[in-house]
Amino acid sequence: MSNLHGNQIEQIFRGHEAGVTSLSFSPDGKVIVSGSSNGTVKLWDRQGNPIGEPFLAQKAGVTSISFSPDGQTLATASLDGAVLWNLQGQEKQTLQSSGATINSVSFSPDGQTIATGSLDGTVKLWSREGQELQTLRGHNRGITSISFSPDGKILATASTDLTVRLWSVKGYDLKTQTLFGHRSAVDSVSFSTDGKLIATASFDGTVKLWKRHGTFVNTLGKHQGAVTSLSFSPDDNVIASVALDGTVKLWKLDGTLLQTLEKNQNPVISFSFNPDGKFLASASKDGTIRLWSLDSKVIKTIYVDKGTVYSVSFSPDGKTLATASKDGSVKLWDVEIGAEIHTLLGHYNWVDSLSFSPKGKTLATAGKDGTVKLWDVKTGMEIRTLLGYSDAVTSLSFSPDGTILASGSSYGTLKLWSRDGKLLQTLQSSGAGINSVSFSPDGKTLATASDDKTVILWNIDLALSSLDKLLRRACDWAGDYLRNNPNVSESDRNLCEDIN
């Protein structure tokens, strides 16, 4: 993240084992997502702390990554297609499972349409449910960047054919405008926040400005190397551009160079403003993410047994970090002071998955020993162990109201559990191992993603609805008893805490 006035690096994020290829701020500016050439996606807070556990999004490497406007969904693009994920790394929808390499992906402003641009020069529009709505053809070489106008009526696409095309997508009544002027591949395109201007960046080292409907405005000063990415500041007064020579430059719209940020030893290949315009995040080929800010606050580092941690997860309030190791131990950390709170011992093989309950009072852990364990976050004590698997448990997810825990295994078995450890239902997926499970926000649908490239949506609306009513009625009746009776155990006292 860069200081827009003072050339000061606030923080360097390290953790990727391969080059960072894409980077994006969440709409509220609180979360940064990074994708790498080995397919790994990581989430970070602005202080450089990891959020949740890294996940393998694309086996062929991430080429582009984008937040939905509500900040709850990620879209990743790669050689093997485009995929929608929730922020826990659980697959929600596959937009394209095979075909040409997808170089760019972007949500429309209302979040209902996703655009993907491919190496074969085609642009596709998709619904969030994965339905292909339209294929746009016109470029004769690969797509490098795509961007919706803020009102969602125009889609701009950049290509290695040296052109930028503007598509009128309102009602899918497609009309195009082609922008000529760059002398080499156009690698990035971006609309201003108000939608009146378009900025384009090229391997010819220039950044060009255009009016919304394609009229050329001016060319900003030149980088020494190919310009790979650009972005308007939220107030539209500044354009940031990054080049393969390792520089990030800040420009006024009239072409005046405001600032050249410190040159990185490794090429910067992606960056993003946060929504308030006070921060920049840049990603380099050496796998580091640099945060540049207006002030120079010291960011603390939480040290977690380097080299042994398999997964990490923040509590919903962000105050506690859970880390899981290959030795089967789970640690809870105080994020503010960086101190270890508890070590949770009970698994005898490495832990694959962590999931906090929605209110953060319970932590569920699962691993290769075939067990699921529930822990009291406050005390660090084990509440109960859920048995029933003969294979590794690979993924966990609480329902949004905290009443159901879903677990998936390496043999493709999905189990639904109540908060008190009762097995509610066992479902068999396609037979391949389940890599992730995810509830829809309303808790009515459960999605599972498997090794065979399939995503299955399970309709559990009726079961959840009946169970919700039963649990709510029971907690209304027994809540005071559980809270106030001195003979109730501490673990049972909180059974109704996460039931709204």
N, C-alpha and C positions, 0 to 999 in steps of 0.2 A: 504494500500500500504506500503510495507516494505522497509526500507533502507537496501540495500544488504551489506553494510559495517558497519552500525552503530546501528542496533537494534532500530531504531527510528520510531515511528508511526507518519505518517504525518497527517492522518485524519481518523476519525471514521464516517462512514455513518450510520445514523439512519433513520428509516422510515418504514421498514417492520414490519408488525404486527404478523408475524410468522417466523419460522426458515428459514434462507437463505440456499437454497439447491444447487444452481448453480451460477456460476459467469464466465464472459468472457470479455476480452478487445476487442474492435473493432480493425480491422487490422491496422489502423493508430494510435492506442493508445490513442485517444482523448475521447472515450466513453467507459463506463463500464456498462454492463448489468447484473442485478441480478434477479434470480428467487427464489420464496419461496414456502414453503409447502402448503400455502393456494392458490396457483395458480397465485399470483400477480407477474408481471414483472415490474421492474423499470430501467430507464436509468439515468446515472449520468455522469457529466463531471469529470475530474481528480481532480478538487477542491472540489468535494462533492456536487455540486449544481445539483438538479434534472433537467432532460431534458425531456420536455413534461410531459404528465400525465401518471401515472401508469395505467396498464391495466391488466385485468383478462385474462390470457392466457389459463390456464387449470384449470377447476373446481376441478380436483382431485389432484392438486399440481404439480409444475414443478419439474421434475427429472433431466433434462439436458437442457442446452441452448447453442446455437452456432451462431456466426456471419457468414454470407457468406463472401467469400474473398473480395468482393467489399464493404463490410460494410453496405450495404443497406437493407439486409434481415436478420431476426432472425428466427431460428428454435427452437421450444420448444418441449419437450417430456414429456409425462405423462401417467397415467393410461388410459386416454381417447384418446390417440393417439398422433400424431405429427402434428404440425401446422407451417406454414411459415407466418411471419408477416413483415410488414414494420416497420420502426422505430417509427411511430406514433401509433403503437398498432393496426393497421388495418389488419385484416386477409387477406392473399393473397391466401393461398392454404392449404387444409387439405390433409395430406399424408395418414393418417390412422385414421378413425373415431371411431373404436372399436377394441376389441381384447385384446391380452396380454399387460400388462404394458410395455411401452417403457422406458428403463432406460438410454439410451444414444442416442445422435443424433450428426451427424457431416457432414459438407459439404466437398466435394472433392475440391482439390486445384483450379480447374477451375470453381467451383461454379455450375456446371451443374448437379451434382449427389449428392443426400443426402442419407446417410446410417443411419439406425436406428437399435438398438439392443434391444431385448425384453426379458421379464422375462421367456418366454417359450424356450429360447435358440436360437431363429432364428434371422438372420440378413437380413434386406431387403434393397435393393437399389431402389431409386426413382429418377424420373426426377423432375425438378423444377415445371413442370406442374402437378405433382401429380400422374403420371403414375408409377405403380410398374414395375420395370425392372427385378428384380431377387430376389429370396429368397435363402439365404445361410444357409445350415443346417450342423451341425457337433458337436456343443456343446450340452451336455446333461443336462445343467442347465442354469440358467439365465445369460444374457449378462450384464456386468457391465460397460464396457467402449469400445469405438471404436475410431480408429484413422487412417486416410489416410496417406500414405507416401507423401512427398512433390511433387513427380512427379505423384501422383495419381494412380500408378500401383499396389500398395499393400495396402490392408486393414488389419489392425490388430484388433483383437477382444479379449477381456478379459472376463472371466466367473467365476462364483462361482463353476464350476467343476474343479477348480485349474489350468486350462490351458489357454494359449494364442494361438490363431490360426492366421496364416498369410494366406491371400487369394490373389491370383493373379487375379485382376479384369480387367486387360486390355483386352478390347474386350469381357469381361465376359466369358473368357476361364478360368474357375475356377480350381485352383490347391491350395492345402492347405499344410501348415506346422504347426505342433503343438509343442509348447514350454512347456516343463515340468520342474518343479523345485520348485515352491512355495508350501508351506505346508498348505495353507488355500486359501480362495477365492481371486482371483485376481480382484482388484477393479478399477484399472486405468492402461491405457497404452498410451504411447506417443512416436511419432517419433522425432528424433533430426531434427533440421532445415535443415541439409544437407541430411537427409534421410538415413544415414549410420548406425545409432544406434536406438534401441528400448529400452525404459525404461518401466518396469512393477512394479506396487505396489500392495501389498497384505495385507490381514488381518493378515498375520503372522508377520507383522511389518517390512518387508524388502522391499528394492527396488533393482531390478535386471536389469542388462544391457545385451543386446543381439545384435549381428550383424543383419543386415537387413534381412538376409535369415535364421535366427534362431539359429545361433551358440552362445552359452553362453559366456559372457565376464567376468563379475564379479558381486558380491553382495555388495551393499553399506551398511554402518553401519545401525544398527537397531533402530527403534523407540520403545518406551515402549508400544505403543498402535497400533491398526490397522492403516495402511497407506491408506488413502482414496483418495488421489489425488496427481498428480505430474506433473511437466512441465520442459522442457529444457529452459534455457535462450536463447535469439535469437542468441547469438554467439556460442551456444552449449558447452560452457565451464563449465556451472553450471547446476545442477539439483536441483530443489526445490521440497520438499515432505512435505505433511501435514498429521497429524495423529489425531486420536480421543483423544489422550492425550492433545490436544490443542497446540502442538508444530509445528512449521514450521522449517525445517532444509534445509540448503544449502550445497550441496556436489560437490566436484570435481569428474571427471569421474573415477579417480582411487580409489574412496571411501573415500578420505580425507574429514572430516567434516569441512567446512569453517565457519559455523555460525549456531547457534540456535536462531531463533527470539523469542522475548518475548512471554512467554506462555500466552495464552488467558484463561480467566476464563471459557468461554464457548467453546466447541469443535469447531475447524475450520473444515468445511466440504467441502470447495471449495476455489480455489484461481486461480490467473492467472498472468503471466508476461504481461507487456505491450510490444509493439513491439521493443522499443529501449533497453529493458533490464534493465532500471533504476528503475522500479517500480514493486511492487507486490501488488495485491489486494487480501485480504482474507475475507471470509464470514463465519460467525459463527451461531450457532443454536439460539443465542439470538436475531437474526435479525439484527445484526450490520455488517457493512462492514468496514474493516480497510485498509487504504492506507499507504503503507510503501515506503519511497523514500530516495534518496541519500542526499537530503538536508532537512531542517526542516522549510520550509516556513509556515508562519501563514496563515491559510485558513479562510477567513471570512465566517460568517454565515448570511444568509438572513432569518429573522424571519417573518413568514407569518401566523398570527392568528391561532396558533396551534389548531388543532381539527376541524376546520371549512372548510378547503380547500378541494374542491372536485376534481379539476383538475389543472394541471400546464402545461405550454408550453413555450419553448424558441423561441425567434425570430430567423430567419435564420442566422443572424450574431452573435447570442449568447449574445448580449449586453442587451437585454430586456427579462424579465421573466413576463409572464402573469399567474395570479392565479385566479381561480374561486371558489366561495364559495356557500354554501347552501342557504345563504340569498339573492342570486341573484346578488351580487356585483362581479365585476371583477377588479383586481388591476394590474397595470403595475409597474415593479420594475427595477431600474438600477442595473444590476448584479455586476458591478465593485465596486460600493460604497455601495450597499445594501439598497439604499434609494427608497421609494415609489415615483413614478413619477405621476401617475394618478389613480383615482378611477372612474371606469365606472359604472354608475347607469342607469338602464333602465329595466332590467328583474325583474319580481316580484316573481319568484320562482327560485330554484337553477339551476345553469348553468352546463350542462352536458358535453359540448364540446367546445374546443377552436381551432382555426386554423388561423395561420398567412398566409398572402399571400406570394408567393415566395420571393418577395423583402422586405417583412417585414413592408410595409407601411400601410397595412390594417389588422385588426384583426376581424375575424368572431367569434361570440359567439352564442350558442344555448342552450336551456334549456327546463325545464318541462312546461314553460308557452306557448310552442308551437311557439315561435318566433325565427327568426334568425336575429341577428343584426350585422351590419358592423360599425367599428369604425376606426377613424383616429388615428394611433398609436402616431404620433407626438404631436397632440393637445389633445387627449383624448375625442374628440367630436364624437357623434354618426353621422354617415353618412346617414344611412337609416335602416329601419326595413322591413324584408321580411316576409310577411304574407301568410297563405295558409294551415297551419296545424291546426287540431283540437286535436292533441295528442302531447306528448312530442317529441321534436327533440333530438335525442340521439347521432348523429355523424355528423361531418363536414369534408370536405376536399376540398382544392383548387386544380384545375388542375395544372400541372407543369408550364404552362405559365401564370397562374393567371387569365385567362379569364373566367373560369367556376368555380362555387362553387356548390358542391354536398352536399345534406343533406339527412339524413335518419331518420326515426321516429319509435316510439314504435309500430305502427300499420303496419309497413312494407312498408311505402310509401317512395319512392326515388324521390327527386326533383332536377332538374338542373336549376341553376340561372346564369344570366349574371352578370357582375360586377356592372351594374347600377340597379340591382334588378329586372330585368324582368324574369318572370318564362318561361323557355325555354321548359321544358318537365316534365311530371309527370309519373313515372313508378311504378308499383306495384310488389314487390318481392313475395316471397313464402307465404306471409300472416303473418308470424311471425315477431316479432320486429327486426329491423335492429340494430345491435350492432356497426358496423363499416363500413366505406366506404373508398375506396382507389383507386386512379388513378394509372394506369401503368406509368412508367417514360416517355413514349412517348405520354401520354395523350389520347391514342386511345381506351383504355379499362378501364372500371370502375368495381371494385369488391365490392360486398356487402356481409357481413357476418351476419347471422341471428340466432335468438334463437332456431330455429329448426335444428341447426347443418348444415345448407346448406350454400354454398358459390355460389353466382351467378356472372358470368362475363357478363357485358353489353358491346356490341359493339357500341361505339358512334363515330367511326372513321369518318364516312361521315358527321355527324352533326358538330362535332368539326372542321373538316377540312374546311367546308363551313363557319362556324362562325369565325374561325381564319382568313381566308382570308378577310372576311367582316370587322372584327375589325381592322386588320392591315391596310387595305386600308383606313378605316375611320380615324384611328389615324394618318396615314401619311398625310391625307388631313387636319385634324382638330387639330393636335397636337400643332402647333404654336399658333393657336387661343386660345386653352384652357390654354396654359401656360402664354400667354402675355396679353390677353384681361382683363382689370381691372374690367369689369362687370361680369366676370365669378366667381361663388362662390368658396370658398376655397376647398370645398369637391369635386366639379366637376373638379377642376383644375388638380387633380391627376388621373383622370379616365384612362389615357393612360400610366401611369407610369409603371405598371406591364406587359404591353403588349410589347413583345420584337420585 
